Amino acid sequence: MAKDKTVFFCRECGNEFPKWMGQCPACKAWDSFEEAPVRSVGSGKSNQSRGKTGATHPSDPVKLSVIDRGEEERVQIGISELDRVLGGGVVKGSLVLVGGDPGIGKSTLLLEACAKLARKKLNLLYISGEESLRQIGMRAERLGCADDDILFLAETSLDAIEEIINRDRPDVVVIDSIQTVYREDISSSPGSISQVRETTGALMRLAKSTPVTIFIVGHVTKEGTVAGPRMLEHMVDTVLYFEGDASSPYRILRAVKNRFGSTNEVGVFEMEGDGLREVRNPSEHMLDGRPVGEPGSVIAASVEGTRPILAEIQALVSRTGFAMPRRTCLGIDVNRVNLLLAVIEKRMGIQLSGCDAYVNVTGGMKINEPALDLAVVMALLSSATDKAPGDKTVIFGEVGLTGEVRGVSRAAQRVVEAQNLAYDCVIMPSVNVKDIGPHSIRVVGVGHIRELKPLLLGNEKNKS
């Protein structure tokens, strides 16, 4: 028997190649190729029969001047944090991917969203390939949405799913998860690159040919080796990722791609026994339980999208017992912290090369904004000198390699957020001081990190 033809897919970018290579020529990822069988193309008759699923047909090109450029029709879900991340609501006919670690709360969020939409008299279809109807019913009862008019289906065959959607014409469809759905004409197992690629393509054509909004769940394994969500980012309209520490109740919903809105917005939720609760004021919750008067604890002002968020930066600097000092970071890029440690040692003359350094952004949040640089430097200095900054002080600013403090965007919003939360001092770049307008809070402008050392308070003064 002739051997089935196979190709190699890159699980990072989804590009297809005829042979295995150590490095993907497209995305430069190493050891990312997986072998998968080629899907055979059927006869013309079978291809025509698939026309109802949204197969493309030749069409005439259209001039840009005659294209309808009206606003997309949106439907607000009723969960303000989710609507914010989506850009004001869900767009009809769009395909949305919700990814995240197992158990982070993806299914809970989508079931709660379905309950909100069902109360607006929309037709909902929730398809699960991982749980039985009884399990879904138990979760719905726990979330308090068991009485809502939502249709549930336990199915993994894409052909059956397409038939039901074409027959019932629901407004919103949730598929949990895409790794369990398969096409019968593809020989590979569910969850493989071929299956995920083909099923997602069919769902995309279905969403564009009918006014149905489709949410698909994509799992990310603990090893981080799943091909699905990484490759699907290039195919879907919107990509939402759930982030959070398993030991923390807070969950961050972040848009990494959105064809109908901004990709900078984040939504904050708190996981409770009866589901996810929206956190309307993340700053207040993130700072709950913060130690008072302790060296190494600093409040930083960050901006996620259009929302200013205050977060606590904790640093611990101690003499190392190893030949190579340890550098451990949570919620912030470790390479950025290493750079700031080198700047402190070179520009301020404080020897940190023989010290272990640990930096943590409390609350399970991941922040990569350069405006956190000044707060990280202050936290490291505070821990190294065993002196604490003021308890009511907020810090933000970008630090350059020469130790200069550079300006950041949305400085006025950061100051207003600190003022609203009853903080009495803001340490910020001196170049931004003139841009913040009228304020009732004490503002200290700094132009170099050397100016931070006099701003540290002694432990005796903090205790008094």
C-alpha positions as CSV (number, residue, x, y, z in Angstrom):
1,M,0.0,0.0,0.0
2,A,1.2,3.5,-0.8
3,K,2.3,5.6,2.1
4,D,0.0,8.5,3.0
5,K,1.6,11.9,2.1
6,T,2.5,14.0,5.1
7,V,3.7,17.6,5.6
8,F,5.3,19.4,8.6
9,F,3.5,22.2,10.4
10,C,5.2,24.8,12.7
11,R,3.1,24.8,15.9
12,E,4.2,28.4,16.6
13,C,3.1,30.1,13.4
14,G,1.2,27.4,11.5
15,N,3.2,27.6,8.3
16,E,3.5,24.4,6.3
17,F,6.6,22.8,4.9
18,P,7.3,19.6,2.9
19,K,10.2,18.5,5.2
20,W,11.3,18.7,8.8
21,M,13.7,21.5,9.8
22,G,15.3,22.3,13.1
23,Q,14.3,26.0,12.8
24,C,11.2,27.4,11.2
25,P,12.1,29.8,8.4
26,A,9.0,31.9,9.0
27,C,9.0,32.6,12.7
28,K,12.6,31.4,13.6
29,A,11.3,29.1,16.3
30,W,13.4,26.0,17.2
31,D,12.2,22.5,17.3
32,S,8.6,23.5,16.5
33,F,7.8,21.2,13.6
34,E,5.2,18.4,13.9
35,E,4.3,15.9,11.2
36,A,0.7,15.6,10.0
37,P,-1.1,13.9,7.1
38,V,-2.2,15.9,4.2
39,R,-6.0,16.3,3.8
40,S,-7.0,14.8,0.5
41,V,-9.1,17.0,-1.8
42,G,-12.3,15.3,-2.8
43,S,-14.1,15.3,-6.1
44,G,-15.9,18.3,-7.5
45,K,-19.2,17.0,-6.4
46,S,-18.1,16.6,-2.8
47,N,-16.6,20.0,-2.9
48,Q,-19.8,21.5,-4.1
49,S,-21.7,19.8,-1.3
50,R,-19.5,21.6,1.1
51,G,-20.7,24.9,-0.3
52,K,-23.3,25.3,2.5
53,T,-20.5,25.3,5.1
54,G,-19.1,28.5,3.6
55,A,-16.7,27.3,1.0
56,T,-15.4,30.3,-1.0
57,H,-16.5,30.9,-4.6
58,P,-15.0,33.1,-7.3
59,S,-16.3,36.7,-7.1
60,D,-15.6,39.9,-8.9
61,P,-13.3,42.5,-7.3
62,V,-14.9,45.6,-5.8
63,K,-13.6,49.2,-5.7
64,L,-12.8,50.5,-2.3
65,S,-15.1,53.5,-2.9
66,V,-18.2,51.4,-3.1
67,I,-17.5,49.1,-0.2
68,D,-19.9,49.5,2.8
69,R,-17.7,50.8,5.6
70,G,-20.4,51.1,8.2
71,E,-19.8,50.2,11.8
72,E,-20.0,46.6,12.8
73,E,-23.2,45.6,14.6
74,R,-22.2,45.0,18.3
75,V,-24.1,43.4,21.1
76,Q,-23.1,44.3,24.7
77,I,-22.8,41.1,26.8
78,G,-23.6,42.8,30.1
79,I,-20.2,41.9,31.8
80,S,-18.5,45.3,31.7
81,E,-15.0,43.9,32.0
82,L,-15.5,41.5,29.1
83,D,-17.2,44.2,27.0
84,R,-14.3,46.5,27.6
85,V,-11.7,44.0,26.4
86,L,-13.9,43.2,23.3
87,G,-14.0,46.9,22.4
88,G,-17.6,47.6,23.5
89,G,-19.3,44.3,22.9
90,V,-19.2,41.3,20.7
91,V,-19.4,41.8,16.9
92,K,-22.0,39.7,15.0
93,G,-20.4,37.2,12.6
94,S,-17.0,37.2,14.4
95,L,-14.9,34.3,15.6
96,V,-13.4,34.8,19.1
97,L,-10.7,32.6,20.7
98,V,-10.5,32.4,24.5
99,G,-7.2,30.8,25.6
100,G,-5.6,30.1,28.9
101,D,-4.2,27.5,31.3
102,P,-6.4,24.6,32.3
103,G,-8.7,25.6,35.2
104,I,-8.1,29.3,34.8
105,G,-11.9,30.0,34.3
106,K,-12.5,30.1,30.6
107,S,-15.6,27.9,30.6
108,T,-17.0,29.7,33.7
109,L,-16.6,33.1,31.9
110,L,-18.3,31.9,28.7
111,L,-21.1,30.3,30.6
112,E,-21.8,33.5,32.5
113,A,-21.6,35.5,29.3
114,C,-24.2,33.1,27.7
115,A,-26.5,33.6,30.7
116,K,-26.3,37.4,30.2
117,L,-27.0,37.2,26.5
118,A,-29.9,34.7,27.0
119,R,-31.6,37.3,29.2
120,K,-31.5,39.7,26.2
121,K,-33.6,37.1,24.3
122,L,-30.8,35.9,22.1
123,N,-30.5,32.3,20.9
124,L,-27.5,30.6,22.6
125,L,-25.9,27.3,21.8
126,Y,-23.2,25.9,24.1
127,I,-21.4,22.9,22.6
128,S,-19.1,20.9,24.9
129,G,-16.7,18.2,23.8
130,E,-15.1,17.7,27.2
131,E,-18.0,17.5,29.6
132,S,-21.4,15.7,29.7
133,L,-24.6,17.6,29.8
134,R,-25.0,16.7,33.5
135,Q,-21.6,18.2,34.3
136,I,-22.6,21.4,32.5
137,G,-25.9,21.5,34.3
138,M,-24.1,21.2,37.6
139,R,-21.8,24.1,36.8
140,A,-24.7,26.2,35.6
141,E,-26.5,25.6,38.8
142,R,-23.5,26.6,40.8
143,L,-23.2,29.8,38.8
144,G,-26.9,30.7,39.2
145,C,-27.8,30.5,35.6
146,A,-29.5,27.1,35.4
147,D,-32.9,28.6,34.6
148,D,-31.6,30.6,31.6
149,D,-32.8,29.7,28.1
150,I,-29.6,28.2,26.7
151,L,-29.3,25.2,24.4
152,F,-26.6,22.7,25.4
153,L,-25.1,20.1,23.2
154,A,-22.4,17.4,23.8
155,E,-20.8,16.9,20.4
156,T,-17.3,16.7,18.8
157,S,-18.1,16.0,15.1
158,L,-17.7,19.2,13.1
159,D,-20.1,17.9,10.4
160,A,-22.8,17.5,13.1
161,I,-22.1,20.9,14.6
162,E,-22.3,22.6,11.2
163,E,-25.6,20.9,10.5
164,I,-27.2,22.0,13.8
165,I,-25.9,25.6,13.4
166,N,-27.3,25.8,9.8
167,R,-30.6,24.3,11.0
168,D,-31.2,26.3,14.2
169,R,-29.4,29.5,13.3
170,P,-28.4,30.6,16.8
171,D,-27.1,34.1,17.5
172,V,-24.1,33.0,19.6
173,V,-22.3,29.6,19.7
174,V,-19.7,28.5,22.2
175,I,-17.4,25.6,21.4
176,D,-15.5,24.2,24.4
177,S,-13.0,23.3,23.3
178,I,-11.5,23.4,19.8
179,Q,-9.1,20.6,20.6
180,T,-11.9,18.1,20.9
181,V,-13.6,18.9,17.6
182,Y,-12.6,16.8,14.5
183,R,-13.4,16.4,10.8
184,E,-14.2,12.9,9.7
185,D,-12.3,13.3,6.4
186,I,-9.0,14.0,8.2
187,S,-7.2,10.9,9.5
188,S,-5.3,12.6,12.3
189,S,-6.6,12.6,15.9
190,P,-8.6,15.4,17.5
191,G,-6.3,18.2,18.8
192,S,-3.6,17.7,16.1
193,I,-2.5,20.6,14.0
194,S,-4.3,19.4,10.9
195,Q,-7.6,19.0,12.8
196,V,-7.3,22.3,14.6
197,R,-6.4,24.1,11.5
198,E,-9.2,22.7,9.3
199,T,-11.9,22.9,12.0
200,T,-11.1,26.5,12.8
201,G,-11.1,27.4,9.1
202,A,-14.5,25.8,8.6
203,L,-15.9,27.7,11.7
204,M,-14.5,30.9,10.3
205,R,-16.2,30.4,7.0
206,L,-19.4,29.5,8.9
207,A,-19.3,32.7,11.0
208,K,-18.7,34.9,8.0
209,S,-21.4,33.4,5.8
210,T,-24.0,33.5,8.6
211,P,-24.7,36.2,11.2
212,V,-23.6,33.9,14.0
213,T,-20.9,34.8,16.6
214,I,-18.7,31.9,17.6
215,F,-16.6,31.6,20.7
216,I,-14.0,28.8,20.8
217,V,-12.0,27.8,23.8
218,G,-8.3,26.9,23.2
219,H,-6.4,25.1,26.0
220,V,-2.7,25.8,26.8
221,T,-1.1,22.9,28.5
222,K,1.1,23.3,31.5
223,E,4.1,22.4,29.4
224,G,3.2,25.1,26.9
225,T,3.5,22.8,23.9
226,V,0.0,23.2,22.4
227,A,-0.1,24.1,18.8
228,G,-3.7,25.2,18.7
229,P,-4.0,28.6,20.3
230,R,-0.6,29.9,19.0
231,M,-1.5,29.0,15.4
232,L,-5.2,30.1,15.7
233,E,-4.2,33.6,16.5
234,H,-3.6,34.2,12.8
235,M,-7.0,32.8,11.8
236,V,-9.6,34.2,14.2
237,D,-10.9,37.8,14.6
238,T,-10.2,38.2,18.3
239,V,-7.9,36.5,20.7
240,L,-8.5,36.8,24.5
241,Y,-6.2,35.2,27.0
242,F,-6.9,34.5,30.7
243,E,-3.9,35.1,32.9
244,G,-3.5,34.6,36.7
245,D,-1.6,32.7,39.4
246,A,-3.3,29.6,40.6
247,S,-2.7,30.7,44.2
248,S,-4.3,34.1,43.6
249,P,-8.1,34.7,43.1
250,Y,-7.5,37.4,40.6
251,R,-7.8,36.7,36.8
252,I,-6.6,39.1,34.1
253,L,-8.4,38.9,30.7
254,R,-6.2,40.4,28.0
255,A,-6.8,41.0,24.3
256,V,-3.7,40.1,22.2
257,K,-5.5,40.5,18.9
258,N,-8.8,42.3,18.0
259,R,-9.8,43.2,14.5
260,F,-12.7,45.3,15.9
261,G,-11.2,47.1,18.8
262,S,-8.1,47.9,20.8
263,T,-5.6,45.3,21.9
264,N,-4.4,47.2,25.0
265,E,-7.5,46.8,27.2
266,V,-7.6,44.4,30.1
267,G,-10.4,43.1,32.3
268,V,-9.9,42.1,35.9
269,F,-12.0,39.3,37.6
270,E,-11.9,37.6,41.0
271,M,-12.6,33.9,41.2
272,E,-15.1,33.0,43.9
273,G,-17.1,29.9,44.8
274,D,-20.1,30.9,42.7
275,G,-18.2,32.1,39.6
276,L,-16.2,35.1,38.4
277,R,-16.8,38.5,39.9
278,E,-15.9,41.7,38.1
279,V,-13.3,43.9,39.8
280,R,-14.3,47.5,38.9
281,N,-11.4,49.1,40.8
282,P,-8.3,46.9,40.3
283,S,-5.9,49.2,42.1
284,E,-7.8,49.0,45.3
285,H,-7.9,45.2,45.2
286,M,-4.3,44.8,44.1
287,L,-3.1,46.8,47.1
288,D,-5.2,45.1,49.7
289,G,-3.1,43.7,52.5
290,R,0.0,45.6,51.5
291,P,2.7,45.7,54.2
292,V,3.3,49.2,55.8
293,G,6.7,50.6,56.4
294,E,8.6,47.6,55.0
295,P,11.7,48.0,52.8
296,G,11.4,46.7,49.3
297,S,7.7,47.4,48.9
298,V,6.8,50.2,46.4
299,I,3.6,51.3,44.7
300,A,3.9,51.6,40.9
301,A,1.5,53.3,38.5
302,S,0.8,51.4,35.3
303,V,-1.6,51.9,32.4
304,E,-3.3,49.0,30.8
305,G,-5.1,50.3,27.7
306,T,-7.0,53.3,28.9
307,R,-7.2,52.2,32.5
308,P,-4.5,53.3,35.1
309,I,-3.7,50.6,37.6
310,L,-1.7,50.8,40.8
311,A,0.3,47.7,41.7
312,E,2.7,46.8,44.4
313,I,6.3,46.0,43.4
314,Q,8.2,43.9,46.0
315,A,11.9,43.4,45.8
316,L,14.3,41.4,48.0
317,V,18.1,41.8,47.8
318,S,20.3,39.6,49.9
319,R,23.9,38.4,49.9
320,T,24.2,35.3,47.7
321,G,25.6,32.0,48.9
322,F,26.4,30.8,45.4
323,A,29.1,31.5,42.8
324,M,26.4,32.9,40.5
325,P,23.7,35.2,42.0
326,R,20.1,34.3,41.5
327,R,17.6,36.5,39.6
328,T,14.0,35.5,40.0
329,C,11.0,37.6,38.8
330,L,7.3,37.1,38.8
331,G,5.0,39.3,36.7
332,I,7.9,41.3,35.1
333,D,10.6,40.5,32.6
334,V,13.7,39.1,34.2
335,N,15.9,40.6,31.5
336,R,14.6,44.0,32.2
337,V,15.4,43.6,35.9
338,N,18.9,42.4,35.1
339,L,19.4,45.6,33.0
340,L,18.2,47.8,35.9
341,L,20.5,46.1,38.3
342,A,23.4,46.8,36.0
343,V,22.4,50.5,35.8
344,I,22.1,50.8,39.6
345,E,25.6,49.3,40.1
346,K,27.2,51.4,37.3
347,R,25.5,54.8,37.8
348,M,25.0,54.7,41.6
349,G,28.0,52.7,42.7
350,I,26.0,50.3,44.8
351,Q,27.5,46.8,44.5
352,L,24.7,44.3,43.7
353,S,26.7,41.8,41.6
354,G,27.2,39.6,44.7
355,C,23.5,39.7,45.8
356,D,20.5,37.6,44.9
357,A,17.6,39.7,43.6
358,Y,13.9,38.7,43.7
359,V,11.2,41.0,42.2
360,N,7.5,40.3,42.3
361,V,4.4,42.1,41.0
362,T,1.7,41.1,43.6
363,G,-1.8,40.0,42.6
364,G,-0.7,37.7,39.8
365,M,-0.6,40.5,37.2
366,K,2.0,40.5,34.4
367,I,3.2,44.0,33.5
368,N,5.8,44.7,30.8
369,E,5.4,48.5,30.6
370,P,8.7,50.5,30.8
371,A,7.0,52.9,33.2
372,L,7.6,50.4,35.9
373,D,11.4,50.8,35.7
374,L,11.6,53.6,38.3
375,A,9.5,51.7,40.8
376,V,11.6,48.6,40.3
377,V,14.8,50.6,40.9
378,M,13.3,52.2,44.0
379,A,12.2,48.7,45.3
380,L,15.7,47.3,44.8
381,L,17.4,50.3,46.4
382,S,14.9,50.1,49.3
383,S,15.7,46.5,50.0
384,A,19.5,46.9,49.5
385,T,19.7,49.8,51.9
386,D,17.0,48.5,54.3
387,K,15.1,51.8,54.0
388,A,11.5,52.1,53.0
389,P,9.9,54.8,50.9
390,G,6.8,56.6,52.1
391,D,3.7,54.4,52.6
392,K,1.6,56.9,50.6
393,T,4.0,57.3,47.7
394,V,3.4,56.2,44.1
395,I,6.3,55.9,41.6
396,F,6.5,55.6,37.8
397,G,9.0,56.4,35.0
398,E,11.3,54.8,32.5
399,V,15.0,54.4,33.2
400,G,17.6,54.6,30.5
401,L,21.0,52.9,30.4
402,T,22.8,56.1,31.6
403,G,20.5,56.3,34.6
404,E,18.3,59.1,33.2
405,V,14.6,59.0,34.0
406,R,12.6,59.4,30.8
407,G,9.0,60.5,30.3
408,V,6.1,58.2,29.9
409,S,2.6,58.5,28.3
410,R,-0.6,59.2,30.2
411,A,1.2,60.7,33.2
412,A,-1.8,62.8,34.2
413,Q,-4.0,59.7,34.4
414,R,-1.6,58.0,36.7
415,V,-1.5,61.0,39.0
416,V,-5.3,61.2,39.1
417,E,-5.5,57.5,40.0
418,A,-3.0,58.0,42.9
419,Q,-4.9,61.0,44.1
420,N,-8.3,59.2,44.0
421,L,-6.8,56.4,46.2
422,A,-5.7,58.9,48.8
423,Y,-2.0,58.8,48.1
424,D,-0.2,62.0,49.0
425,C,3.0,61.9,46.9
426,V,4.0,60.9,43.3
427,I,7.6,60.4,42.2
428,M,7.7,60.8,38.4
429,P,9.9,61.9,35.5
430,S,10.6,65.6,35.7
431,V,9.8,66.0,32.0
432,N,6.2,64.9,32.7
433,V,5.6,67.3,35.6
434,K,4.5,70.2,33.3
435,D,1.9,67.9,31.6
436,I,-0.2,66.8,34.5
437,G,-2.2,70.0,35.0
438,P,-3.8,71.1,38.3
439,H,-3.5,68.7,41.1
440,S,-3.7,68.6,44.9
441,I,-1.1,65.9,45.4
442,R,2.6,66.4,46.1
443,V,4.6,65.8,42.9
444,V,8.4,65.1,43.0
445,G,10.1,65.2,39.6
446,V,13.4,63.2,39.1
447,G,15.7,63.3,36.2
448,H,18.2,60.6,37.3
449,I,18.1,57.6,39.5
450,R,20.7,59.2,41.8
451,E,17.9,61.5,43.0
452,L,16.0,58.5,44.4
453,K,18.4,57.8,47.3
454,P,17.6,61.0,49.3
455,L,13.9,60.2,48.9
456,L,14.2,56.9,50.9
457,L,13.1,57.3,54.5
458,G,14.9,55.7,57.4
459,N,13.3,52.7,59.2
460,E,13.1,54.7,62.4
461,K,11.1,57.5,60.7
462,N,8.7,55.0,59.2
463,K,8.1,53.4,62.5
464,S,7.3,56.7,64.2
